[in-house]
């Protein structure tokens, strides 16, 4: 399967998990196309000031990879700055949050994958 950028679903979601602002999710793979591997496969645009509120993952894990810009991630109760090329992993049973405190848009690859240990 090849899916061009123009064929990818783009979803605008506001106040994600109690966060601020509107995020654009460019879903390059849909849940039903993932052969049961996970439920989110997206390049996500976070405008300046936008955020995703703190939330927990159970039976799944989430990966953030920063493509562009600067964001802060809540990991283990501590806010840490992430820049282009940085990766964050939120394991099953843990919680995290994400915010863009910079003046420029950030782009983050977001993957929510099933934890095979929970199957």
MINU-822107 format. One record per atom (N, C-alpha, C): residue number from 1; residue in one letter; x, y, z. Coordinates in steps of 0.05 Angstrom, whole numbers, plus 5000, padded with zeros to 4 digits. Each point is the difference from the previous one (the first is absolute). Last residue first. Layout:
N
NUM A X Y Z
...
This chain:
119
119 X 4970 4831 5517
119 X 4982 4984 4983
119 X 4994 4973 5011
118 X 5063 5069 5032
118 X 4973 5003 5011
118 X 4980 4983 4984
117 X 5093 5009 4977
117 X 4999 4987 5027
117 X 4972 5000 5011
116 X 5023 5046 4919
116 X 4996 4971 4996
116 X 4999 4985 5027
115 X 4971 5101 4977
115 X 5021 4987 5015
115 X 4995 4970 4998
114 X 4970 5078 4927
114 X 4992 4981 5019
114 X 5024 4987 5014
113 X 5001 5101 4960
113 X 5003 4972 4992
113 X 4991 4982 5022
112 X 5001 5107 4960
112 X 4990 4985 5022
112 X 4998 4971 4991
111 X 5056 5093 4966
111 X 4992 4973 4995
111 X 4988 4989 5027
110 X 5033 5098 4947
110 X 4988 4988 5023
110 X 4990 4972 4992
109 X 5069 5089 4969
109 X 4990 4974 4992
109 X 4988 4987 5026
108 X 5010 5107 4984
108 X 5008 4977 5015
108 X 4987 4975 4988
107 X 5022 5114 4988
107 X 4989 4977 4987
107 X 5012 4975 5013
106 X 4981 5114 5023
106 X 5016 4976 5003
106 X 4986 4977 4984
105 X 5000 5117 4999
105 X 4987 4974 4998
105 X 5020 4978 5004
104 X 5022 5094 5045
104 X 4997 4989 4973
104 X 4986 4973 5002
103 X 5028 5054 5075
103 X 4984 5019 4984
103 X 4995 4989 4972
102 X 5012 4938 5093
102 X 5015 5018 4982
102 X 4982 5018 4984
101 X 4975 4927 5061
101 X 5003 5026 5013
101 X 5016 5020 4983
100 X 4942 4904 4993
100 X 5018 5017 4984
100 X 5000 5027 5013
99 X 4978 4895 5041
99 X 4993 5028 4995
99 X 5021 5014 4983
98 X 4960 4898 5048
98 X 5017 5013 4980
98 X 4990 5029 4997
97 X 4996 4905 5071
97 X 4987 5023 4988
97 X 5020 5013 4981
96 X 4981 4898 5060
96 X 5017 5021 4990
96 X 4983 5023 4989
95 X 5005 4895 5060
95 X 4985 5022 4988
95 X 5020 5021 4991
94 X 4997 4884 5018
94 X 5011 5026 5006
94 X 4982 5022 4988
93 X 4987 4905 4987
93 X 4998 5004 5029
93 X 5011 5027 5009
92 X 5037 4963 4909
92 X 4974 4991 5011
92 X 5001 5003 5031
91 X 5069 5063 4950
91 X 4994 4971 5002
91 X 4972 4996 5011
90 X 5051 5080 4945
90 X 4982 4997 5023
90 X 4991 4971 5000
89 X 5085 5058 4951
89 X 4984 4976 5002
89 X 4984 5000 5026
88 X 5058 5073 4928
88 X 4988 4994 5027
88 X 4984 4974 4997
87 X 5084 5059 4941
87 X 4978 4980 5002
87 X 4992 4997 5029
86 X 5056 5075 4925
86 X 4997 4987 5027
86 X 4975 4982 5000
85 X 5028 5056 4925
85 X 5015 4976 5002
85 X 4998 4986 5027
84 X 4978 5103 4997
84 X 5001 4984 4976
84 X 5018 4976 5004
83 X 4972 5035 5092
83 X 5005 5014 4975
83 X 5001 4980 4977
82 X 4963 5012 5111
82 X 5008 4983 4978
82 X 5002 5017 4975
81 X 4995 5011 5116
81 X 4999 5012 4974
81 X 5010 4979 4979
80 X 4949 4982 5097
80 X 5026 5000 4987
80 X 4997 5011 4972
79 X 4947 4987 5104
79 X 4999 5011 4973
79 X 5028 5002 4989
78 X 4960 4929 5076
78 X 5019 5022 4994
78 X 4996 5009 4971
77 X 4955 4923 5042
77 X 4994 5023 5017
77 X 5018 5024 4996
76 X 5004 4919 4947
76 X 5008 4994 5027
76 X 4996 5023 5019
75 X 4992 5035 4911
75 X 5009 4972 5001
75 X 5009 4994 5029
74 X 4954 5078 4929
74 X 4999 4993 5028
74 X 5006 4970 5001
73 X 5032 5074 4923
73 X 4984 4976 5006
73 X 5002 4995 5031
72 X 5014 5084 4920
72 X 5006 4990 5026
72 X 4982 4976 5005
71 X 5043 5049 4905
71 X 4977 4993 5017
71 X 5010 4993 5028
70 X 5031 5046 4896
70 X 5008 4993 5028
70 X 4975 4996 5016
69 X 5026 4994 4886
69 X 4992 5017 5023
69 X 5011 4989 5026
68 X 4986 4930 4922
68 X 5006 5028 4997
68 X 4991 5015 5025
67 X 4999 4904 4995
67 X 5009 5006 4973
67 X 5010 5029 4998
66 X 4987 4925 5084
66 X 4998 5028 4992
66 X 5013 5004 4973
65 X 4950 4915 5052
65 X 5025 5007 4987
65 X 4997 5028 4988
64 X 4948 4927 5074
64 X 5001 5026 4988
64 X 5028 5003 4987
63 X 4932 4913 5036
63 X 5027 5011 4993
63 X 4996 5028 4987
62 X 4942 4924 5068
62 X 5000 5022 4981
62 X 5029 5010 4996
61 X 4940 4904 5033
61 X 5021 5020 5006
61 X 5000 5020 4978
60 X 4929 4920 5050
60 X 5012 5012 4976
60 X 5022 5019 5009
59 X 4945 4956 5062
59 X 4998 4980 4979
59 X 5011 5009 4974
58 X 4979 5077 5061
58 X 4998 4974 5011
58 X 4996 4980 4977
57 X 5028 5111 5023
57 X 4997 4979 4980
57 X 5000 4973 5014
56 X 4974 5111 5026
56 X 5014 4975 5006
56 X 4995 4980 4978
55 X 5004 5116 5010
55 X 4984 4976 4997
55 X 5017 4975 5003
54 X 4998 5119 5000
54 X 5012 4975 5011
54 X 4979 4978 4998
53 X 4993 5079 4927
53 X 4999 4996 5029
53 X 5011 4974 5009
52 X 5028 5059 4915
52 X 4984 4976 5005
52 X 5001 4996 5030
51 X 5015 5096 4937
51 X 5009 4978 5018
51 X 4981 4977 4999
50 X 5034 5107 4955
50 X 4982 4977 5000
50 X 5011 4978 5018
49 X 5044 5086 4978
49 X 4981 5001 5022
49 X 4981 4976 5002
48 X 5042 5019 4906
48 X 5011 5012 5024
48 X 4978 5001 5021
47 X 4981 4924 4932
47 X 5006 5029 4998
47 X 5012 5010 5026
46 X 5003 4901 4957
46 X 4993 5014 5025
46 X 5006 5029 4997
45 X 4986 4906 4935
45 X 5009 5027 5002
45 X 4988 5013 5025
44 X 5024 4893 4967
44 X 4982 5019 5012
44 X 5013 5028 5002
43 X 5000 4897 4950
43 X 5018 5023 5002
43 X 4982 5023 5010
42 X 4980 4891 5015
42 X 4994 5027 4991
42 X 5025 5018 5002
41 X 4947 4905 5026
41 X 5024 5002 4983
41 X 4998 5027 4986
40 X 4946 4934 5080
40 X 5006 5027 4990
40 X 5027 5000 4985
39 X 4960 4919 5038
39 X 4976 5016 4993
39 X 5006 5029 4993
38 X 5048 4891 4995
38 X 4996 5023 5017
38 X 4976 5016 4991
37 X 5029 4912 4965
37 X 5024 5010 5013
37 X 4995 5023 5019
36 X 4940 4946 4937
36 X 4999 4997 5029
36 X 5023 5010 5015
35 X 4991 5009 4904
35 X 5001 4972 5007
35 X 5001 4995 5030
34 X 4988 5086 4950
34 X 5024 4994 5015
34 X 5003 4970 5008
33 X 4927 5054 4955
33 X 5021 4993 4981
33 X 5025 4990 5014
32 X 4922 5033 5047
32 X 4992 4976 4985
32 X 5020 4992 4979
31 X 5015 5081 5050
31 X 5000 4977 5018
31 X 4993 4974 4985
30 X 5043 5076 4941
30 X 4977 4998 5017
30 X 5001 4975 5017
29 X 5078 5068 4955
29 X 4990 4972 5001
29 X 4976 5000 5018
28 X 5041 5081 4983
28 X 5011 4987 4977
28 X 4993 4970 4999
27 X 4959 5095 5044
27 X 5001 4971 5004
27 X 5011 4986 4975
26 X 5003 5099 5047
26 X 5003 4989 4973
26 X 5004 4970 5003
25 X 4960 5081 5067
25 X 5010 4973 4998
25 X 5000 4991 4971
24 X 4997 5097 5058
24 X 4994 4987 4975
24 X 5014 4973 4999
23 X 4961 5069 5084
23 X 5022 4985 4988
23 X 4991 4988 4974
22 X 4970 5086 5071
22 X 4992 4981 4980
22 X 5025 4987 4987
21 X 4985 5045 5106
21 X 5004 5005 4971
21 X 4991 4977 4982
20 X 5025 4977 5103
20 X 4993 5026 4988
20 X 5004 5000 4970
19 X 4976 4914 5072
19 X 5021 5019 4993
19 X 4989 5025 4987
18 X 4955 4915 5028
18 X 4999 5023 5018
18 X 5021 5020 4996
17 X 4991 4923 4943
17 X 5005 4990 5028
17 X 5000 5023 5020
16 X 4997 5043 4911
16 X 5005 4971 5002
16 X 5008 4992 5028
15 X 4962 5085 4950
15 X 5001 4993 5029
15 X 5004 4970 5005
14 X 4974 5014 4902
14 X 5005 5022 5019
14 X 5000 4988 5029
13 X 5019 4964 4892
13 X 4988 4994 5027
13 X 5008 5023 5019
12 X 4999 4967 4888
12 X 5005 5022 5018
12 X 4985 4994 5026
11 X 5039 4936 4915
11 X 4980 5006 5020
11 X 5009 5023 5017
10 X 5021 4946 4900
10 X 5008 5021 5018
10 X 4977 5006 5019
9 X 5035 4914 4930
9 X 4979 5014 5015
9 X 5013 5021 5018
8 X 5042 4965 4905
8 X 5000 4996 5028
8 X 4978 5017 5014
7 X 5026 5001 4905
7 X 4981 4979 5007
7 X 4997 4995 5030
6 X 5063 5061 4959
6 X 4973 5010 4994
6 X 4979 4980 5007
5 X 5092 4978 5007
5 X 4993 5020 5021
5 X 4972 5009 4996
4 X 5017 4904 4962
4 X 5013 5026 4997
4 X 4991 5019 5022
3 X 5010 4891 4998
3 X 4980 5021 5006
3 X 5014 5027 4997
2 X 5011 4888 4975
2 X 5013 5026 5000
2 X 4977 5020 5004
1 X 5017 4886 5012
1 X 4983 5024 5000
1 X 5018 5025 5000
